[in-house]
Amino acid sequence: MEAILIDGKKVSKEIKAELREKVIALKEKGIIPGLAAVLIGDDPASATYVRSKARACEKTGIYSDITKRPGDISQEEVEQIVRDLNVRDDIDGILVQSPLPKHMDEPAVTCIIDPQKDVDGFHPFNVGMMLIGQPTFLSCTPYGIVELMRRNKIDPSGKEVVIMGRSNIVGKPMAAILMQKRQGANATVTVCHSRTSNLNEVCRRADILIAAMGQPEFVKAEMIKEGAVVIDVGINRVEDSSTEKGYRLVGDVDFEGCRQKASFITPVPGGVGPMTIAMLLTNTVKSAELRAQRS
């Protein structure tokens, strides 16, 4: 058998088309959804990501505001930027691009974001609401994975899900979302990490395997069971002299090997990646809709 490809590009386009209709409806009420990004320093990957978000906003009809500051800016100045965005009526979502320079306290900056504008889903208030199963802004990458599964009719209910990686961005929120007592969840969840013993054995139990640990092509075919759903969150650069750039992008999964055993599999690139921005836009539009209800 060969796995069915889970096409994140296709699904993200569908979501953006749906969002455009919602944005039109909001504009008829006099509300334009607004997303503000704060970019500190000159990290090339962060700059590229922020530009991608801005382009996606433009295509969807969302107002995009970008604040750029040098890497030697003080903690106090960054916190003031966030406070100013909190009180702006034209901004529905705020994201502070990670990572911040090493001299900064990133969690402290996150805590200053108004939870009603925390469209990244990182504020402790929203993390807590997610954990107890209450409506909130979900972290964008896990949210995107849930949406990919839903639109590909992959139901995790009653399934054994193994998550490789325990980061605050993917692993932990992914586990919290899938264990909830609701449609699209109800899974039995195991989280693996660097201290997990018998890792291969644990992975082979998975009906759904989610790899998010940042190790290029770590997951081999012998680590998955026949017919498993494989979700690859990793994006890694590996040297490849045969390409013009001198490198290629691979995931945390040995794609060619695992696609022969899996029932569904995400590619890298083009799988989970496009969904992260799509769900960021989804959260921003949701925030604008809530603003419309309050006004």
Summary of the structure (lengths in Angstrom):
residues: 295
radius of gyration: 19.4
end to end distance: 54.2
largest distance: 57.0
contacts: 992
relative contact order: 0.17
helix: 41%
strand: 17%
